[in-house]
Amino acid sequence: MTTVVFTEKNKAAAQIAKILSSDTVSRISVEGVQVYDFKKNGRQWRVMGLAGHIMRYDYPEEYHNWNAVDPKVLLDTAPVKSVTKQSYANAITRLASSADEIILACDFDREGENIGFEARSIAEKVSKAPVKRARFSSLSTGEINRAFEEPVAPDENMAMAAEARQILDLKMGAAFTRYVTLSVRERVRTKGVLSIGPCQTPTCGFVYERERAIRNFKSKDFWKIEALFSTHGSDFTGLHRGGHIQDKAKADCVFSRIKDCKVATITKKTVKEAATNPPYPLNTTEFLKRASKFLGMSPEQSLEIAEQLYLSGFISYPRTETNRYADDFEFKPILVSFTKGVYAEYALSILSGEIISKNGKRDGHDHPPIHPIHYVSKTDIEKSIALSNAWKIYDLIVRHFLANLMQPALFEKTRLEITVKDEIFDSTGSVQKDAGWLRVYPFETKNDKLLPLVEERQNVGIKRITNTKSRTSPPKKLTEAELLTLMDKHGIGTKATAPSHIATNKKRGYFETKGKSVFILETGFTLMDALNNSVPILVKPDIRARIESLIQEVENGEKDFEASLVEGTTLIKEMYSQLTSNRNELVSQLAGTIRDETVVVDKKNYVGECPKCQRVLCIITTDKGRFVGCTGYPQCKNTYSLPKAGAINILQSRKCKKGGVAVAKVGNKYHWAVGIGPCFNCDMEKECFPHEIIGACPKCDGDMFLINITSKNTRFLGCTKRCGHTQSLPKNGRLTILKKVCEKCGWRMIRVKELDKDAREFCANRVCAQTSRQGSRK
């Protein structure tokens, strides 16, 4: 009798085989894939790890040519699922052909069930062996043995829910991406692909909405009246109860009444004890948020490390929506393992009393909250997992688990109401009385704010009162933790896929992270802005949330698979209809921006920003001549003239003081202010382009400066007063005017480097007695 087991990954296969065989397993190769072989209770076992999904949906070959197929056709075309990793399919066939029993042991979630069904679909072609499912939430010895002793039937609804998502995502992503990209290519030359994704786009939409709020923010003035009080040598501050006062006259009136006061009265004192409860158990979204907030790690990186910790048997399955422990959850064996090592103090403290979890309200009915399986040291982690920060993730999960079982943190909070000539000021303080769960959780900082000991009706001194003008600040950039919260709230993606949607946007160049904040890139903002102006339903999360609910209904057995595809496709068609109806508006904005980006990187012809429409100015050459024009033409007809002859070089570092949109150098002869004219006609030319002075003129009170006449390949020194005195310079070699000066005459030293010769430095002043002695080789 032979039992064949298929797991999601090779590392899980190795761990499961080791547990089931009591560590008497051997490895064999089947079709180039590693398989774990052992005997147990007279039965032959073979455990094989897959490589995630080994099959994928795609359109038939005849639909692959973008230019030959109307993207709309894809919405009514059924995609085909085929094998993408043939060696794994071959190994499944070989193993299944001799199997008496097949057990699917992939991760217990929607995608894991679907991966198992992929293996089953291949196996069923050569085998009629019964197929069972081993469900587990961790790779601990006890849970694996129990899962294989009590296998269940595979969950077809869960597998088909993933199937529905794959098909609907492909339909929308392929059709919308092709349509937008091809439409833009009709207007502007670009090889780039404008990617539209059912989850990717609304995810980027959240970042876009915050960026738009920042860019559109109008700052307002406000005034804040604060006082510095003093009693018994201790100072403390108070804020006027008016807070941020928008009316300057009102703030000035209050301030003028009290600014010279020297005494205030404590009119009310409130002291309360407040408890800060432990955090709820960790589900995936909360774990990713906290890893981002406390450790500065991206969701994708955090989930990858958690996956490796799970496969190594150190933590439970990291993809779960549940943030509450079941009533029969066994905390004690886990806590006992932590009575040694760095967490011993906290584990012993919990074990000394009643073990009670501070549970949340979400139960995904799949896995328990993310928790450690047993204690392992930092060395053990580093030996098992070749990823940096693995210990930090494990440490966060352990500390969160322990904190959840500890007592609340207690604070004494004091509030003072202070009266200054009938004007009320407030001052608050907080002192930690019992750290509780915060002892094990250093990530949360609770800083004490001490107030002096005062009583009601007591007078205190006033050191100063200020009336400070400030301005309201724009919203801050989204953090990755906030982005995950928005995705979870609006049903964009799942606990397993949310990090991948963020990663996809980064890969597409739509946004990036700096530290903990998310910064939208111009490509992403432009695409979202164009979609928001023409097809806002694509940017908003509403439709995607409805599709996600359809998929969940399939998993719950509330909706038929085919019915979900029909309903989901109808929703996608509604969006596609809006997309095609607003094509011109969408494409005009996108094409214009792509054209602008092309011009900006063209250093030869890029001039700057158009002051009339904020598009891009560039040099345009026609049969009739050249001029500066706007890329916004024909909507914007802003143009500027240029000289008819001479090479034009836009000096990006120069700003015209007379308001020209840019400054250009014409050949090596003169400068030209775009929109004004030649700089030699301007009274500010000498201020804008001062001569580089070499030294004092020997003939008059002018100064000598360098003159280059490129057309004649000539350079010499001339006088700023044009007295006629000149001095020649070497014709050949690269000439540099140095900062150091001649010790005798004070002229700047000159360095000349000719080809294949050593550089020489000298004083160009013929009158200087040292001139004849200069020219030493350097």
Order of alpha helices (4+ residues) and beta strands (2+ residues): beta-alpha-beta-beta-beta-beta-beta-alpha-beta-alpha-beta-alpha-alpha-alpha-beta-beta-alpha-beta-alpha-alpha-alpha-alpha-alpha-alpha-beta-beta-beta-alpha-alpha-beta-beta-alpha-alpha-alpha-alpha-alpha-beta-beta-beta-beta-beta-beta-beta-beta-alpha-beta-beta-beta-beta-beta-beta-beta
